[in-house]
Amino acid sequence: REEWVAVRRADEDSADGWSELAALYAALGRGDDADRSLRRALALDPSRASDWGNLADLYEATGRPEEAQDALARGLAHRPEAPALIHARGLAHIRGGRREEALADLRRAVELGPGVSRFAYVYVVALLDLGGEDAASAELEAALTRYPRDPQLLSLAVSLAQRRGDREAALAAARILEESDPGDPGYQSLVLQLRLED
């Protein structure tokens, strides 16, 4: 690992190199070095949305929420339509108790990142917590048309159907889960449990 670090340091003008070095430092628990490396990468190329996101994550993980929000704001100044940064800002709004701003950002991330099922899942969960079950159910239905075999969304569909007392809908979603991963004993058990409830 140290040899790899030395090679990366030799390439002083590579934003990719500094970013990869930051990932290594983070994996080694060397947060200060990861911070410095990310800032070097961003000095070379401030349009790197993933590095701004990683910097914000690093600050959040080390108890520096104000610096995390500043990193997101600076990243969005360079890449205002970056869905991952907008999503991260939405999560920061949730932590800060800013409900409307959170939902707006999480929804915008879904719109800008149509290939990322995680954005849709988090938005549905936020609607459940902040916006009500009807809105969450409608958004979940829309998300499942885009990601019909996503396990997180399907698990959420099972849970919501059970809350509504709709065993058939819960069983239908559980069967898709089981079909997508037939070796998973948890999915098999869920289908069996729902069948026995009949």
MDTraj code that builds the backbone (N, CA, C; nanometers):
import mdtraj as md
import numpy as np

residues = "ARG GLU GLU TRP VAL ALA VAL ARG ARG ALA ASP GLU ASP SER ALA ASP GLY TRP SER GLU LEU ALA ALA LEU TYR ALA ALA LEU GLY ARG GLY ASP ASP ALA ASP ARG SER LEU ARG ARG ALA LEU ALA LEU ASP PRO SER ARG ALA SER ASP TRP GLY ASN LEU ALA ASP LEU TYR GLU ALA THR GLY ARG PRO GLU GLU ALA GLN ASP ALA LEU ALA ARG GLY LEU ALA HIS ARG PRO GLU ALA PRO ALA LEU ILE HIS ALA ARG GLY LEU ALA HIS ILE ARG GLY GLY ARG ARG GLU GLU ALA LEU ALA ASP LEU ARG ARG ALA VAL GLU LEU GLY PRO GLY VAL SER ARG PHE ALA TYR VAL TYR VAL VAL ALA LEU LEU ASP LEU GLY GLY GLU ASP ALA ALA SER ALA GLU LEU GLU ALA ALA LEU THR ARG TYR PRO ARG ASP PRO GLN LEU LEU SER LEU ALA VAL SER LEU ALA GLN ARG ARG GLY ASP ARG GLU ALA ALA LEU ALA ALA ALA ARG ILE LEU GLU GLU SER ASP PRO GLY ASP PRO GLY TYR GLN SER LEU VAL LEU GLN LEU ARG LEU GLU ASP".split()
xyz = np.array([
    [0.0824, -0.1209, 0.0000],
    [0.0000, 0.0000, 0.0000],
    [0.0857, 0.1257, 0.0000],
    [0.1908, 0.1273, 0.0786],
    [0.2755, 0.2459, 0.0845],
    [0.3420, 0.2731, -0.0499],
    [0.3794, 0.1643, -0.1231],
    [0.4367, 0.1826, -0.2555],
    [0.3348, 0.2471, -0.3487],
    [0.2111, 0.2036, -0.3377],
    [0.1062, 0.2601, -0.4217],
    [0.0862, 0.4079, -0.3890],
    [0.0906, 0.4426, -0.2602],
    [0.0796, 0.5828, -0.2185],
    [0.1920, 0.6639, -0.2794],
    [0.3124, 0.6101, -0.2780],
    [0.4266, 0.6821, -0.3328],
    [0.4106, 0.7050, -0.4823],
    [0.3591, 0.6052, -0.5530],
    [0.3369, 0.6200, -0.6966],
    [0.2334, 0.7289, -0.7221],
    [0.1281, 0.7272, -0.6442],
    [0.0229, 0.8263, -0.6629],
    [0.0737, 0.9676, -0.6317],
    [0.1537, 0.9801, -0.5292],
    [0.2078, 1.1118, -0.4949],
    [0.2970, 1.1664, -0.6057],
    [0.3610, 1.0751, -0.6798],
    [0.4508, 1.1185, -0.7875],
    [0.3727, 1.1843, -0.9011],
    [0.2450, 1.1528, -0.9124],
    [0.1620, 1.2087, -1.0185],
    [0.0852, 1.3278, -0.9626],
    [0.1562, 1.4354, -0.9376],
    [0.1016, 1.5513, -0.8657],
    [-0.0111, 1.6213, -0.9397],
    [-0.0155, 1.6058, -1.0722],
    [-0.1123, 1.6803, -1.1516],
    [-0.2328, 1.5970, -1.1945],
    [-0.2540, 1.4840, -1.1303],
    [-0.3657, 1.3978, -1.1669],
    [-0.4758, 1.4054, -1.0615],
    [-0.5902, 1.4651, -1.0998],
    [-0.7038, 1.4690, -1.0068],
    [-0.7510, 1.3273, -0.9758],
    [-0.7501, 1.2401, -1.0771],
    [-0.7885, 1.1011, -1.0538],
    [-0.6969, 1.0359, -0.9509],
    [-0.5676, 1.0636, -0.9635],
    [-0.4714, 1.0055, -0.8703],
    [-0.4957, 1.0490, -0.7271],
    [-0.5193, 1.1791, -0.7080],
    [-0.5458, 1.2286, -0.5725],
    [-0.6763, 1.1712, -0.5173],
    [-0.7748, 1.1564, -0.6049],
    [-0.9027, 1.0997, -0.5618],
    [-0.8858, 0.9537, -0.5184],
    [-0.8103, 0.8768, -0.5965],
    [-0.7858, 0.7371, -0.5606],
    [-0.7042, 0.7275, -0.4317],
    [-0.6094, 0.8181, -0.4165],
    [-0.5297, 0.8206, -0.2944],
    [-0.6178, 0.8528, -0.1735],
    [-0.7117, 0.9452, -0.1914],
    [-0.8042, 0.9791, -0.0828],
    [-0.8855, 0.8577, -0.0418],
    [-0.9310, 0.7793, -0.1400],
    [-1.0090, 0.6586, -0.1094],
    [-0.9245, 0.5598, -0.0295],
    [-0.7974, 0.5460, -0.0655],
    [-0.7083, 0.4564, 0.0093],
    [-0.6890, 0.5060, 0.1517],
    [-0.6618, 0.6353, 0.1666],
    [-0.6443, 0.6915, 0.3003],
    [-0.7708, 0.6723, 0.3848],
    [-0.8859, 0.6933, 0.3240],
    [-1.0114, 0.6757, 0.3984],
    [-1.0261, 0.5307, 0.4449],
    [-0.9922, 0.4361, 0.3568],
    [-1.0016, 0.2941, 0.3932],
    [-0.9045, 0.2592, 0.5056],
    [-0.7921, 0.3313, 0.5119],
    [-0.6925, 0.3080, 0.6169],
    [-0.7234, 0.3843, 0.7457],
    [-0.8322, 0.4615, 0.7436],
    [-0.8681, 0.5393, 0.8622],
    [-0.7863, 0.6656, 0.8801],
    [-0.7246, 0.7123, 0.7735],
    [-0.6412, 0.8332, 0.7794],
    [-0.7195, 0.9508, 0.7228],
    [-0.8145, 0.9977, 0.8030],
    [-0.9076, 1.0998, 0.7579],
    [-0.8428, 1.2293, 0.7154],
    [-0.7426, 1.2757, 0.7912],
    [-0.6780, 1.4025, 0.7558],
    [-0.6085, 1.3926, 0.6205],
    [-0.5435, 1.2787, 0.5951],
    [-0.4780, 1.2600, 0.4660],
    [-0.5808, 1.2494, 0.3542],
    [-0.6936, 1.1830, 0.3811],
    [-0.8000, 1.1737, 0.2815],
    [-0.8544, 1.3126, 0.2496],
    [-0.8720, 1.3933, 0.3522],
    [-0.9196, 1.5309, 0.3361],
    [-0.8242, 1.6093, 0.2459],
    [-0.6948, 1.6042, 0.2764],
    [-0.5964, 1.6779, 0.1973],
    [-0.5943, 1.6300, 0.0518],
    [-0.6043, 1.4990, 0.0339],
    [-0.5991, 1.4439, -0.1018],
    [-0.7211, 1.4852, -0.1829],
    [-0.8378, 1.4821, -0.1202],
    [-0.9581, 1.5258, -0.1911],
    [-0.9491, 1.6728, -0.2278],
    [-0.8981, 1.7531, -0.1381],
    [-0.8864, 1.8959, -0.1679],
    [-0.7848, 1.9214, -0.2794],
    [-0.6792, 1.8379, -0.2871],
    [-0.5837, 1.8494, -0.3989],
    [-0.6513, 1.8131, -0.5308],
    [-0.7321, 1.7056, -0.5291],
    [-0.8040, 1.6656, -0.6503],
    [-0.8967, 1.7778, -0.6968],
    [-0.9664, 1.8390, -0.6009],
    [-1.0629, 1.9431, -0.6361],
    [-0.9950, 2.0731, -0.6777],
    [-0.8757, 2.0981, -0.6266],
    [-0.8002, 2.2153, -0.6727],
    [-0.7624, 2.1986, -0.8199],
    [-0.7335, 2.0752, -0.8599],
    [-0.6995, 2.0482, -0.9991],
    [-0.8223, 2.0478, -1.0890],
    [-0.9360, 1.9992, -1.0361],
    [-1.0590, 1.9925, -1.1155],
    [-1.1787, 2.0100, -1.0233],
    [-1.2236, 2.1338, -1.0055],
    [-1.3338, 2.1589, -0.9111],
    [-1.4705, 2.1125, -0.9599],
    [-1.4787, 2.0566, -1.0791],
    [-1.6078, 2.0090, -1.1293],
    [-1.6366, 1.8643, -1.0903],
    [-1.5486, 1.8036, -1.0118],
    [-1.5627, 1.6610, -0.9771],
    [-1.6673, 1.6435, -0.8669],
    [-1.7907, 1.6164, -0.9084],
    [-1.9015, 1.6057, -0.8127],
    [-1.8788, 1.4939, -0.7119],
    [-1.8247, 1.3806, -0.7568],
    [-1.8054, 1.2682, -0.6642],
    [-1.7071, 1.3036, -0.5535],
    [-1.6044, 1.3835, -0.5859],
    [-1.5085, 1.4216, -0.4824],
    [-1.5685, 1.5203, -0.3830],
    [-1.6517, 1.6113, -0.4307],
    [-1.7215, 1.7000, -0.3363],
    [-1.8119, 1.6180, -0.2442],
    [-1.8789, 1.5188, -0.3019],
    [-1.9638, 1.4321, -0.2199],
    [-1.8839, 1.3530, -0.1184],
    [-1.7685, 1.3000, -0.1612],
    [-1.6835, 1.2247, -0.0683],
    [-1.6288, 1.3141, 0.0418],
    [-1.5947, 1.4381, 0.0056],
    [-1.5459, 1.5320, 0.1068],
    [-1.6556, 1.5624, 0.2087],
    [-1.7774, 1.5835, 0.1600],
    [-1.8896, 1.6079, 0.2515],
    [-1.9143, 1.4869, 0.3414],
    [-1.9077, 1.3670, 0.2838],
    [-1.9261, 1.2449, 0.3633],
    [-1.8187, 1.2329, 0.4708],
    [-1.6957, 1.2652, 0.4338],
    [-1.5848, 1.2590, 0.5292],
    [-1.6082, 1.3546, 0.6453],
    [-1.6504, 1.4763, 0.6142],
    [-1.6759, 1.5742, 0.7202],
    [-1.7940, 1.5312, 0.8076],
    [-1.8980, 1.4789, 0.7443],
    [-2.0149, 1.4335, 0.8209],
    [-1.9759, 1.3198, 0.9152],
    [-1.8934, 1.2271, 0.8653],
    [-1.8541, 1.1110, 0.9454],
    [-1.7633, 1.1482, 1.0610],
    [-1.6981, 1.2626, 1.0497],
    [-1.6065, 1.3045, 1.1560],
    [-1.6654, 1.4183, 1.2398],
    [-1.7990, 1.4313, 1.2355],
    [-1.8666, 1.5268, 1.3235],
    [-1.8472, 1.6721, 1.2861],
    [-1.8387, 1.7002, 1.1569],
    [-1.8195, 1.8385, 1.1104],
    [-1.9296, 1.8747, 1.0111],
    [-2.0561, 1.8800, 1.0582],
    [-2.1682, 1.8998, 0.9654],
    [-2.1652, 2.0328, 0.8909],
    [-2.1149, 2.1376, 0.9553],
    [-2.1093, 2.2669, 0.8860],
    [-2.0135, 2.2610, 0.7681],
    [-1.8983, 2.1964, 0.7866],
    [-1.8030, 2.1820, 0.6772],
    [-1.8589, 2.0913, 0.5680],
    [-1.9369, 1.9904, 0.6083],
    [-1.9999, 1.9026, 0.5098],
    [-2.0968, 1.9822, 0.4226],
    [-2.1776, 2.0668, 0.4847],
    [-2.2720, 2.1474, 0.4081],
    [-2.1987, 2.2457, 0.3172],
    [-2.0876, 2.2995, 0.3658],
    [-2.0081, 2.3910, 0.2830],
    [-1.9520, 2.3181, 0.1613],
    [-1.9043, 2.1949, 0.1804],
    [-1.8519, 2.1170, 0.0680],
    [-1.9619, 2.0905, -0.0353],
    [-2.0811, 2.0569, 0.0111],
    [-2.1918, 2.0346, -0.0821],
    [-2.2263, 2.1630, -0.1573],
    [-2.2296, 2.2750, -0.0848],
    [-2.2620, 2.4025, -0.1499],
    [-2.1570, 2.4385, -0.2551],
    [-2.0306, 2.4165, -0.2231],
    [-1.9246, 2.4474, -0.3188],
    [-1.9314, 2.3542, -0.4394],
    [-1.9607, 2.2264, -0.4134],
    [-1.9747, 2.1330, -0.5243],
    [-2.0900, 2.1706, -0.6160],
    [-2.2024, 2.2077, -0.5560],
    [-2.3193, 2.2444, -0.6354],
    [-2.2987, 2.3759, -0.7098],
    [-2.2106, 2.4619, -0.6595],
    [-2.1781, 2.5840, -0.7328],
    [-2.1099, 2.5498, -0.8658],
    [-2.0315, 2.4418, -0.8643],
    [-1.9644, 2.3970, -0.9872],
    [-2.0521, 2.3057, -1.0715],
    [-2.1337, 2.2227, -1.0045],
    [-2.2176, 2.1239, -1.0745],
    [-2.3599, 2.1309, -1.0192],
    [-2.4351, 2.2347, -1.0562],
    [-2.5669, 2.2556, -0.9938],
    [-2.6691, 2.1467, -1.0238],
    [-2.6463, 2.0655, -1.1256],
    [-2.7411, 1.9600, -1.1609],
    [-2.6887, 1.8210, -1.1260],
    [-2.5891, 1.8120, -1.0392],
    [-2.5329, 1.6818, -1.0014],
    [-2.6286, 1.6116, -0.9053],
    [-2.6930, 1.5024, -0.9492],
    [-2.7963, 1.4405, -0.8644],
    [-2.7433, 1.3883, -0.7311],
    [-2.6211, 1.3352, -0.7294],
    [-2.5680, 1.2814, -0.6034],
    [-2.5493, 1.3917, -0.5001],
    [-2.5062, 1.5102, -0.5452],
    [-2.4880, 1.6218, -0.4519],
    [-2.6228, 1.6756, -0.4041],
    [-2.7189, 1.6836, -0.4937],
    [-2.8527, 1.7293, -0.4551],
    [-2.9147, 1.6308, -0.3560],
    [-2.8967, 1.5024, -0.3829],
    [-2.9455, 1.3986, -0.2911],
    [-2.8808, 1.4137, -0.1534],
    [-2.7484, 1.4330, -0.1523],
    [-2.6778, 1.4487, -0.0253],
    [-2.7249, 1.5727, 0.0495],
    [-2.7512, 1.6808, -0.0249],
    [-2.8022, 1.8019, 0.0407],
    [-2.9408, 1.7769, 0.0992],
    [-3.0213, 1.6961, 0.0287],
    [-3.1524, 1.6608, 0.0820],
    [-3.1414, 1.5868, 0.2142],
    [-3.0470, 1.4918, 0.2214],
    [-3.0260, 1.4191, 0.3477],
    [-2.9797, 1.5144, 0.4582],
    [-2.8944, 1.6115, 0.4219],
    [-2.8495, 1.7103, 0.5208],
    [-2.9685, 1.7935, 0.5697],
    [-3.0597, 1.8263, 0.4794],
    [-3.1796, 1.9009, 0.5205],
    [-3.2636, 1.8184, 0.6178],
    [-3.2728, 1.6871, 0.5939],
    [-3.3471, 1.6015, 0.6873],
    [-3.2826, 1.6073, 0.8252],
    [-3.1508, 1.5918, 0.8294],
    [-3.0810, 1.5961, 0.9593],
    [-3.1002, 1.7306, 1.0282],
    [-3.1143, 1.8368, 0.9476],
    [-3.1331, 1.9699, 1.0046],
    [-3.2785, 2.0057, 1.0315],
    [-3.3707, 1.9116, 1.0034],
    [-3.5122, 1.9362, 1.0305],
    [-3.5809, 2.0263, 0.9293],
    [-3.5224, 2.0416, 0.8099],
    [-3.5804, 2.1279, 0.7070],
    [-3.6603, 2.0412, 0.6088],
    [-3.7846, 2.0133, 0.6447],
    [-3.8687, 1.9147, 0.5769],
    [-3.8919, 1.9472, 0.4302],
    [-3.9398, 2.0671, 0.4002],
    [-3.9755, 2.1029, 0.2622],
    [-3.8531, 2.1017, 0.1714],
    [-3.7430, 2.1586, 0.2211],
    [-3.6202, 2.1603, 0.1410],
    [-3.5693, 2.0194, 0.1159],
    [-3.5826, 1.9339, 0.2175],
    [-3.5371, 1.7949, 0.2039],
    [-3.6149, 1.7235, 0.0945],
    [-3.7475, 1.7315, 0.0999],
    [-3.8291, 1.6617, 0.0019],
    [-3.8064, 1.7165, -0.1390],
    [-3.7886, 1.8473, -0.1497],
    [-3.7640, 1.9069, -0.2817],
    [-3.6326, 1.8564, -0.3402],
    [-3.5282, 1.8515, -0.2592],
    [-3.3980, 1.8046, -0.3086],
    [-3.4011, 1.6558, -0.3411],
    [-3.4638, 1.5760, -0.2559],
    [-3.4680, 1.4318, -0.2816],
    [-3.5481, 1.4014, -0.4076],
    [-3.6550, 1.4763, -0.4285],
    [-3.7333, 1.4577, -0.5519],
    [-3.6512, 1.4992, -0.6735],
    [-3.5792, 1.6100, -0.6632],
    [-3.4981, 1.6580, -0.7761],
    [-3.3889, 1.5570, -0.8099],
    [-3.3311, 1.4951, -0.7103],
    [-3.2288, 1.3937, -0.7354],
    [-3.2869, 1.2756, -0.8125],
    [-3.4100, 1.2368, -0.7789],
    [-3.4766, 1.1286, -0.8525],
    [-3.4942, 1.1686, -0.9986],
    [-3.5352, 1.2919, -1.0212],
    [-3.5579, 1.3394, -1.1580],
    [-3.4279, 1.3454, -1.2383],
    [-3.3204, 1.3883, -1.1738],
    [-3.1921, 1.4050, -1.2443],
    [-3.1113, 1.2761, -1.2527],
    [-3.1429, 1.1791, -1.1677],
    [-3.0683, 1.0529, -1.1667],
    [-3.1591, 0.9353, -1.1935],
    [-3.2175, 0.9277, -1.3152],
    [-3.3183, 0.8247, -1.3405],
    [-3.2655, 0.6823, -1.3364],
    [-3.1357, 0.6639, -1.3395],
    [-3.0818, 0.5276, -1.3343],
    [-3.0402, 0.4823, -1.1961],
    [-3.0694, 0.5625, -1.0938],
    [-3.0223, 0.5319, -0.9583],
    [-3.1424, 0.4989, -0.8700],
    [-3.1661, 0.3705, -0.8510],
    [-3.2837, 0.3290, -0.7732],
    [-3.2740, 0.3735, -0.6280],
    [-3.1522, 0.3868, -0.5775],
    [-3.1340, 0.4294, -0.4377],
    [-3.1972, 0.5657, -0.4121],
    [-3.1865, 0.6575, -0.5088],
    [-3.2480, 0.7889, -0.4921],
    [-3.3991, 0.7745, -0.4752],
    [-3.4600, 0.6890, -0.5574],
    [-3.6055, 0.6688, -0.5494],
    [-3.6439, 0.6078, -0.4149],
    [-3.5661, 0.5098, -0.3700],
    [-3.5952, 0.4444, -0.2417],
    [-3.5896, 0.5451, -0.1266],
    [-3.4840, 0.6241, -0.1219],
    [-3.4691, 0.7209, -0.0122],
    [-3.5810, 0.8246, -0.0163],
    [-3.6190, 0.8652, -0.1374],
    [-3.7278, 0.9623, -0.1492],
    [-3.8591, 0.9049, -0.0957],
    [-3.8884, 0.7798, -0.1283],
    [-4.0113, 0.7169, -0.0783],
    [-4.0085, 0.7075, 0.0743],
    [-3.8949, 0.6672, 0.1297],
    [-3.8835, 0.6576, 0.2760],
    [-3.9024, 0.7950, 0.3396],
    [-3.8435, 0.8981, 0.2779],
    [-3.8594, 1.0341, 0.3318],
    [-4.0056, 1.0777, 0.3250],
    [-4.0732, 1.0445, 0.2165],
    [-4.2159, 1.0786, 0.2080],
    [-4.2950, 1.0082, 0.3170],
    [-4.2600, 0.8837, 0.3434],
    [-4.3281, 0.8108, 0.4511],
    [-4.3092, 0.8815, 0.5841],
    [-4.1866, 0.9263, 0.6085],
    [-4.1552, 0.9903, 0.7366],
    [-4.2063, 1.1338, 0.7446],
    [-4.2040, 1.2044, 0.6288],
    [-4.2289, 1.3480, 0.6319],
    [-4.3534, 1.3922, 0.5563],
    [-4.3959, 1.3122, 0.4580],
    [-4.5005, 1.3608, 0.3706],
    [-4.6298, 1.2824, 0.3705],
    [-4.6309, 1.1663, 0.4331],
    [-4.7545, 1.0895, 0.4391],
    [-4.7522, 0.9663, 0.3507],
    [-4.8356, 0.8696, 0.3881],
    [-4.8336, 0.7390, 0.3222],
    [-4.8894, 0.7428, 0.1812],
    [-4.9893, 0.8256, 0.1538],
    [-5.0469, 0.8304, 0.0195],
    [-4.9445, 0.8766, -0.0826],
    [-4.8744, 0.9829, -0.0510],
    [-4.7714, 1.0335, -0.1426],
    [-4.6598, 0.9314, -0.1597],
    [-4.6228, 0.8642, -0.0510],
    [-4.5171, 0.7636, -0.0583],
    [-4.5599, 0.6462, -0.1446],
    [-4.6844, 0.6021, -0.1303],
    [-4.7343, 0.4890, -0.2086],
    [-4.7355, 0.5217, -0.3577],
    [-4.7764, 0.6433, -0.3909],
    [-4.7799, 0.6835, -0.5319],
    [-4.6393, 0.6882, -0.5900],
    [-4.5467, 0.7421, -0.5146],
    [-4.4081, 0.7498, -0.5627],
    [-4.3462, 0.6113, -0.5724],
    [-4.3794, 0.5241, -0.4784],
    [-4.3269, 0.3874, -0.4829],
    [-4.3781, 0.3144, -0.6067],
    [-4.5051, 0.3334, -0.6380],
    [-4.5609, 0.2696, -0.7577],
    [-4.4879, 0.3171, -0.8830],
    [-4.4607, 0.4474, -0.8897],
    [-4.3879, 0.5020, -1.0049],
    [-4.2448, 0.4472, -1.0096],
    [-4.1819, 0.4371, -0.8936],
    [-4.0436, 0.3871, -0.8886],
    [-4.0368, 0.2416, -0.9337],
    [-4.1379, 0.1631, -0.8971],
    [-4.1375, 0.0216, -0.9343],
    [-4.1605, 0.0013, -1.0840],
    [-4.2183, 0.0984, -1.1518],
    [-4.2275, 0.0868, -1.2979],
    [-4.0901, 0.1075, -1.3613],
    [-4.0051, 0.1853, -1.2952],
    [-3.8691, 0.2077, -1.3477],
    [-3.7722, 0.0992, -1.3023],
    [-3.7924, 0.0485, -1.1811],
    [-3.7011, -0.0520, -1.1233],
    [-3.7837, -0.1683, -1.0686],
    [-3.8434, -0.2490, -1.1564],
    [-3.9416, -0.3483, -1.1103],
    [-3.8837, -0.4626, -1.0278],
    [-3.7524, -0.4805, -1.0270],
    [-3.6947, -0.5919, -0.9510],
    [-3.5956, -0.5425, -0.8448],
    [-3.6061, -0.4161, -0.8098],
    [-3.5148, -0.3630, -0.7091],
    [-3.5541, -0.4159, -0.5705],
    [-3.4624, -0.4839, -0.5004],
    [-3.5016, -0.5470, -0.3735],
    [-3.5431, -0.4492, -0.2643],
    [-3.4793, -0.3321, -0.2574],
    [-3.5191, -0.2363, -0.1540],
    [-3.6600, -0.1839, -0.1791],
    [-3.6884, -0.1505, -0.3047],
    [-3.8214, -0.1000, -0.3365],
    [-3.9283, -0.2070, -0.3179],
    [-3.8973, -0.3296, -0.3581],
    [-3.9934, -0.4390, -0.3406],
    [-4.0180, -0.4687, -0.1926],
    [-3.9129, -0.4662, -0.1127],
    [-3.9298, -0.4880, 0.0317],
    [-4.0176, -0.3795, 0.0923],
    [-3.9972, -0.2571, 0.0453],
    [-4.0805, -0.1464, 0.0923],
    [-4.2250, -0.1657, 0.0481],
    [-4.2445, -0.2173, -0.0737],
    [-4.3796, -0.2435, -0.1228],
    [-4.4496, -0.3483, -0.0366],
    [-4.3757, -0.4518, 0.0026],
    [-4.4327, -0.5537, 0.0924],
    [-4.4758, -0.4886, 0.2234],
    [-4.3873, -0.4085, 0.2795],
    [-4.4149, -0.3459, 0.4084],
    [-4.5370, -0.2538, 0.4020],
    [-4.5428, -0.1710, 0.2974],
    [-4.6563, -0.0786, 0.2856],
    [-4.7874, -0.1538, 0.2627],
    [-4.7823, -0.2587, 0.1807],
    [-4.9039, -0.3374, 0.1564],
    [-4.9523, -0.4034, 0.2850],
    [-4.8585, -0.4527, 0.3655],
    [-4.8968, -0.5134, 0.4927],
    [-4.9596, -0.4100, 0.5856],
    [-4.9057, -0.2888, 0.5857],
    [-4.9623, -0.1834, 0.6692],
    [-5.1053, -0.1505, 0.6282],
    [-5.1314, -0.1598, 0.4967],
    [-5.2670, -0.1319, 0.4469],
    [-5.3591, -0.2524, 0.4623],
    [-5.3033, -0.3673, 0.4994],
    [-5.3824, -0.4888, 0.5091],
    [-5.4085, -0.5535, 0.3752],
    [-5.3275, -0.5204, 0.2753],
    [-5.3448, -0.5737, 0.1400],
    [-5.2498, -0.6929, 0.1218],
    [-5.2955, -0.8104, 0.1655],
    [-5.2102, -0.9294, 0.1615],
    [-5.1726, -0.9677, 0.0187],
    [-5.2657, -0.9518, -0.0756],
    [-5.2380, -0.9913, -0.2141],
    [-5.1249, -0.9080, -0.2739],
    [-5.1277, -0.7777, -0.2499],
    [-5.0210, -0.6915, -0.3013],
    [-4.8880, -0.7249, -0.2341],
    [-4.8921, -0.7504, -0.1042],
    [-4.7708, -0.7875, -0.0322],
    [-4.7130, -0.9175, -0.0864],
    [-4.8001, -1.0144, -0.1104],
    [-4.7554, -1.1442, -0.1615],
    [-4.6997, -1.1313, -0.3030],
    [-4.7621, -1.0475, -0.3863],
    [-4.7138, -1.0283, -0.5233],
    [-4.5719, -0.9712, -0.5227],
    [-4.5477, -0.8707, -0.4385],
    [-4.4137, -0.8122, -0.4303],
    [-4.3138, -0.9120, -0.3729],
    [-4.3573, -0.9884, -0.2728],
    [-4.2683, -1.0879, -0.2115],
    [-4.2304, -1.1963, -0.3112],
    [-4.3247, -1.2347, -0.3967],
    [-4.2947, -1.3372, -0.4980],
    [-4.1898, -1.2873, -0.5974],
    [-4.1971, -1.1599, -0.6341],
    [-4.0958, -1.1047, -0.7249],
    [-3.9595, -1.1068, -0.6561],
    [-3.9569, -1.0728, -0.5278],
    [-3.8312, -1.0806, -0.4525],
    [-3.7748, -1.2226, -0.4561],
    [-3.8607, -1.3199, -0.4317],
    [-3.8172, -1.4591, -0.4292],
    [-3.7679, -1.5034, -0.5671],
    [-3.8361, -1.4611, -0.6725],
    [-3.7954, -1.4970, -0.8083],
    [-3.6605, -1.4341, -0.8441],
    [-3.6371, -1.3139, -0.7952],
    [-3.5127, -1.2449, -0.8296],
    [-3.3926, -1.3048, -0.7574],
    [-3.4167, -1.3697, -0.6429],
    [-3.3080, -1.4339, -0.5684],
    [-3.3628, -1.5595, -0.5017],
    [-3.3828, -1.6664, -0.5821],
    [-3.4514, -1.7855, -0.5299],
    [-3.3777, -1.8573, -0.4176],
    [-3.2510, -1.8295, -0.4003],
    [-3.1766, -1.8957, -0.2934],
    [-3.1815, -1.8234, -0.1602],
    [-3.2474, -1.7093, -0.1555],
    [-3.2505, -1.6299, -0.0318],
    [-3.3558, -1.6866, 0.0633],
    [-3.3138, -1.7410, 0.1775],
    [-3.4122, -1.8005, 0.2695],
    [-3.5075, -1.6977, 0.3297],
    [-3.4619, -1.5734, 0.3412],
    [-3.5493, -1.4696, 0.3955],
    [-3.6679, -1.4435, 0.3053],
    [-3.6440, -1.4391, 0.1732],
    [-3.7537, -1.4176, 0.0792],
    [-3.8474, -1.5384, 0.0775],
    [-3.7908, -1.6585, 0.0830],
    [-3.8738, -1.7798, 0.0859],
    [-3.9634, -1.7801, 0.2094],
    [-3.9050, -1.7420, 0.3223],
    [-3.9813, -1.7382, 0.4474],
    [-4.0912, -1.6332, 0.4420],
    [-4.0621, -1.5197, 0.3804],
    [-4.1616, -1.4135, 0.3693],
    [-4.2802, -1.4584, 0.2854],
    [-4.2522, -1.5217, 0.1712],
    [-4.3605, -1.5707, 0.0852],
    [-4.4447, -1.6738, 0.1602],
    [-4.3791, -1.7649, 0.2296],
    [-4.4507, -1.8673, 0.3055],
    [-4.5391, -1.8042, 0.4130],
    [-4.4829, -1.7077, 0.4837],
    [-4.5589, -1.6407, 0.5899],
    [-4.6830, -1.5729, 0.5334],
    [-4.6677, -1.5047, 0.4193],
    [-4.7827, -1.4343, 0.3598],
    [-4.8867, -1.5332, 0.3071],
    [-4.8409, -1.6453, 0.2552],
    [-4.9366, -1.7472, 0.2086],
    [-5.0167, -1.8041, 0.3262],
    [-4.9515, -1.8220, 0.4406],
    [-5.0182, -1.8794, 0.5564],
    [-5.1182, -1.7841, 0.6188],
    [-5.1045, -1.6560, 0.5869],
    [-5.1980, -1.5568, 0.6415],
    [-5.3347, -1.5618, 0.5723],
    [-5.3420, -1.6347, 0.4619],
    [-5.4684, -1.6432, 0.3869],
    [-5.5776, -1.7123, 0.4700],
])
top = md.Topology()
chain = top.add_chain()
for i, resn in enumerate(residues, 1):
    res = top.add_residue(resn, chain, resSeq=i)
    for name in ("N", "CA", "C"):
        top.add_atom(name, md.element.get_by_symbol(name[0]), res)
traj = md.Trajectory(xyz[None], top)
